[in-house]
Amino acid sequence: MCQKELDKKNQAAYKLVGDLFNITAIYDLSNETVLTLFPIYNREVSVKLLIDRLDIAGYKYTIKNEEDHILLRVNSKPTFKIPAINIILFFLTLFSVYVVPVFLQSYFENSDTSLTDIFSQTYQSLLGGQNILFTIAMISILFVHEMGHYIAGRRRHIITSWPYFIPAPNIIGTFGAVIKSKSPFWNRRDLIEVGAWGPIAGWIVALGWTIYGIKTALIVPLTTPMETGFLGEPLIFKFLTTFLLNINSEHFVIELNDAIFAGWVGMLVTAINMLPIGQLDGGHIVYGLFPKRQHIVAFISMGGLFLLGFESPLWWMFALMGVVFGVKHPPTLNDSKKLSKTAIILGISSLIILILSFTPIPFQ
């Protein structure tokens, strides 16, 4: 087998180790690949990182430390066993999204009653089916978003963890979910694809729930300015209400339901993830498209968030996160690799989604 054919067939194996070790020999067997490795950096640290990657990716492997090299035998295909901690966090988040919003609503509506009565009312509300639709919608948006990242990472041989869902005591019951990346991005194409597929996939699900919510919502006459609600509208909501309902928004208002609220949250989360700052999804995508200008776009965005913070302090929090975690995006291992048409389309589509989903004043 020629070297080019071997490289192509064992691309996943190369991306597992290529940034940590020089590969001095590689043997392709029926069910496994055998690699002879020489550490580029500290041997102990490199082996520890390699083991971490192999475990997270689900590979079966053996590592043998020889005097002058390392022998790695790795199964050609990883398993898809989900760690217990990820499963536990998923069900805890499912529980918190279902219970916490109902409890908080009962608490604020009956703050003068005893905690026992609030728990009782929460239980009765849940027993009556309240919040089931919102829970299904919210979890589906988060799950599809994170799996978009995960599947794209697997496709490009980027080692990532399964999603870690995060339960939270807030009005939606969660802080979302995160995925840990355990290997570097090899080029800008991979960076865009992994960064973009999460927001695009989650946004499509959020769009579906929004459409369903609008189609099933009550439409009531607008008699006082207070009836317009407390949520700001992104552009996509204005387009959808005009297209689906064909009503004059100056005289009618759509009553908020669980599907619309979940779609709205999904749109807001997508827009936040798409901010072109540092390690956010938007930072990945803008760096992938414009590597020499990402920091300029990021600093302009930070300035915009600071100004918007005077209208909605929420944006000051994300501007602070940019300061703490960094505004500039680090380079990939091979920035010079030409982008594919698919990557360019994904990147541009993601930026369009940001424009359609961004709500300058989320809470009015």
N, C-alpha and C positions, 0 to 999 in steps of 0.2 A: 504493500500500500504506500503510495507516495505521500510526502509530507503534507501537501495541501489537503489531500483527502483525509488524512489523520487529524489535522487541525480542525477541519469542519466537523467531523464526526464527534470529536471530543471537546467541542466548544465549551460545554458546561463545566467539564473538568478544568479546563484552562482558567475559566473565570472564577472558579473556586480558589485557586492558588496563585494565579499569575502575578498578583500585585505583592505577594509575600515571599515567593520562592522562585528561583530559577529552576525550570524543568529540564533536567539533563537526560531523561529517558521517559518514554511513555509506551505502554503496551496495552493494546486493546484486546481483551478477552471476550468471551461470549456474553457474560453477565456482569462483568466488572472491568474497571480500568485500573491499571497499576502505574503509578508515577514515582519516579526517583526525583527527589526534591533537594535543593540546596538553598538554605535561608538567605534572603537578601539583607535582612535586618537581624535583630536579636533573635536567636534561635528559640529560646523559651517563650518569648512573647508571641512570635509568629505561630508556633505550634498551638498555643492556647487560643489564639484567634481562629485558627483553622478548625480546631475542635468545636469551638462555639458555632461557627458557620455550618459545619457538617451536621451538628445536632439540630440546629434551628431549621435547616433545609430538609431534614428527615432522611439523610443518607445513612446507609449501613456501611461501616468502614472499619479498617484496622490501620493503625499507625505504628511503625516500627522505627525506633531511633537507632540508626547505625552510627559508627564513629565519625564518618565524614559525610553522611547524607541521611535523608529521611525517606522511608519507603511507605507510600500511601496506597492502600488497596481500597477502592471505593466502588460500591454498586452503581451501575450505570444509570439507574432510575431511582429518584428519591421516593420515599413513602409519603403519605399525606396524613400522618397521625397528628391530631390536634392536641397540644399540651393541656393538661387539666386546668391550669391557671386561666387559660384563655376561655375555656368552656365555663368555668365558674364565674368569671367576670361578665361573660355574655348573659348568663341567667340572672346575675345580680342586677345588671343594667336593665334587663327586661322587666324585672320586678320593680326597680326604682322608677322607670318610665311609666309603668302602670299605676303605681301606688302614690308616689310622692306628689305629682301635680294635683291629684284629688285631695290628698291630705292638706296641702297648702291652701287650696281653694276653701276647704272646710274651715281651716284655721283662720284665714283672713275674713271670712264671712261671719264667723262666730267666735271672734277673739274674746268676747266677754263671757263665754261659757267654759266649763271645765274641760281639761284635756281628755278626760274619759268620754265626754259627750262628743268631742271632735273626732276621736278614734271611732266611736260608734257610728257617727254620721258618715265617716269615710268608708267604713265597712259596708254600710247599707248602700252607699253610692256605687261601690265596686260590685256588690252583689247584684245590683240592678243593671250592670253592664256598662257603666260610665267609663270612658277612657279606653275601651278596647280598641276602637278604630284608630285613635291617635297613637296608641302603643304599636300597633301593627305597622302603621304608616311610618312612624319615626324610626323604628328599628330597621325596617326594610330599606329606608334611605341610607342610614348609616352603614348597614351591612353591605349593600351593593357598592357604596363609595369605597369602602376599605377593600373589598374583594376585587374591585377594579384595579387598585394599586397592586394587590397581591398577585393576581393572575398576570398582569403586565410584567411584574418583576420576575415571575417564573419563566415567562416567555423569553425574556432577555437575560436570564441566568443571573439576576440580581438576587442575592440571598436576603430575604426578608422574613420576619416573624409572621405568625398568624395575627389577626387584629386583636388588640387589647381594648375591650370596651370599658368605659369609665362611668360608673354610677355616680350620681350627684344629687344633693338636696336643693335643687333649683326648680323652676317652673316647668321644665321639660324632663327632669329626672336624670339628666346625663350631661357629661362634658364631651360627649362624642366618643371617638375611638382613635387609636394610633397604631401604627405599624413601625417596628424597629428594623432599620436597614443594617445588615452586618457585612456588607461588601460595598466597594466603591462603584460609582457609575463609570463605565468604561468609555463612554462617548456621549455627545449631546443628543443623539437620537434616542438612546436608552433613557436618558434623563427626561426628555419630553414625554415619551410614551408612558413611563411609570408615573410621572407627575400628572399627566393629563387624564389618563383613563379613570382615575378615581373620581374627580369632579364631574367628568362627563357622564359616567355611569350613574352616580348618585343624583345628578341634576335631572337626568331623564326620568328616574323614579319619582323625584320630587315634582316634576312637571306633570306626570301622570296623576299623582294624588291631588295636585292643585286643580287640574281639569275636572277630576271627579268631584271634588269639593264644590267648585263653582257651579257645575251642572246640577248638583243636588241641594244647593243652598237656598235658603229663603231670601226673597228679594222684597224689601220693605220700602215704603216711601220715606224720603229724607225730609223730616220736618224741622229738625234743629241741628246746628253744626256739631253738637256733641255726639250725634248718632253715627258719625263717620268712623268711629272706632279709634283705637290707640296704636295701630300698627301702620308703619309707613309702607308704601307700595313700591316695589321694584317695577321696572319697565315691563317685564314679562307679564305681571299681573294686570297692568293696564291693557296690554294687547289682548290677553285672554278674555277679560270681561267684555271688552268691546266686540271681539270676534264671536265668542260663544253665546253671549246674551243679547247683544245689540240693544243696550239700554243707555239712557242718558244718565251718566254718573252724577250730574248736578241735581237730579230729582229722586234718584233711588240709591239704596245702599245694599250691598250683599252682606247678609248676616254671617258672621264668622262661625265656622264649624270645625270639627276636629281634623278633617282631611285638608281643609284650606290652611289651618294653622300649622299642621305638620309640613305641608308643602312650603309655606312661608319660612319656617325654621330651616328647612332643607336648602332653600334658596339663599338665605342669609349665611348659613354655614359654608355653602359653596363659595359665595362671594368672599368671605373672610379667608378661606383656604387659597383663593386665587389672587390674593394681594401679592404683588411682585416683590416680596421681601424675603431675603435670606433663604431659609430652609422650608418655607411654606410651598405648597404646590405651585402657586403662581411664580415664586422665585425660581423654582426648577424650570418652568416653562419659558419664562422670559429670558433666563440665562441661556437655555437651549437655543432659542431663536436669535437672541442678540447678546452674545457673550461679552462684548466690549461695552455695552450700554446698559446692562442690567442694573448696575449700581446707580446710574443716573436716574433710571425709571424708579428705582427703589427709594431714593432720597426724595424725589418729587412726590411719590406716594406717601411717604412719611410726613411730608409737609402738609399734604392734603388731609391726612388723618388728624393731624394736630389742629387744623382749622375746623374740621368737622366736629372735633371734640367739644367745641363751644356750643354746638347744637345738641350733640348726643355724646356724653362722656364715655360711652362704650368704646369709641374710637381711640381715646387716649390710652386705654388699656392695651390695645393692639399696637399703637405707636411705641409704647413702653416696651412691649415684647420685642419689637424690632430692634430697639436700642440694646436690650439685654442679650438677645441671641444673635445679633449681627444682621446688618442690612445687606452686605455683599454676599454673593453666592460663590462658594469655592469652585475651582475648575474641575472638569472631569479628567480622567487619565489620558484622553485623546480628544481634545477640543477640535482638532483639525479635521476629524472625520466628517465627511459631507453628510448633511441631513437628507433623509429619505422624504419623498413626497408625502407619505403617510404621516411622518412626524410633523411636517410643516402644517398639514391640514389639521391634525390634532391640536397643535399649539394655537393656531389661529382660532379654531372652534372654541377652545377654552377661554380665550380672551373675549370672544363674543359673549360667551356665557357669563363672564364677569360683568360685562356692561349691562346685560339683560337682568342680572340678579342682584346687582348692588343697590342697597337701600341707604341713601345718605343719612336719613333720620329714621332709624328702625322703630323707635318708640316715640309717639307723639302725645 
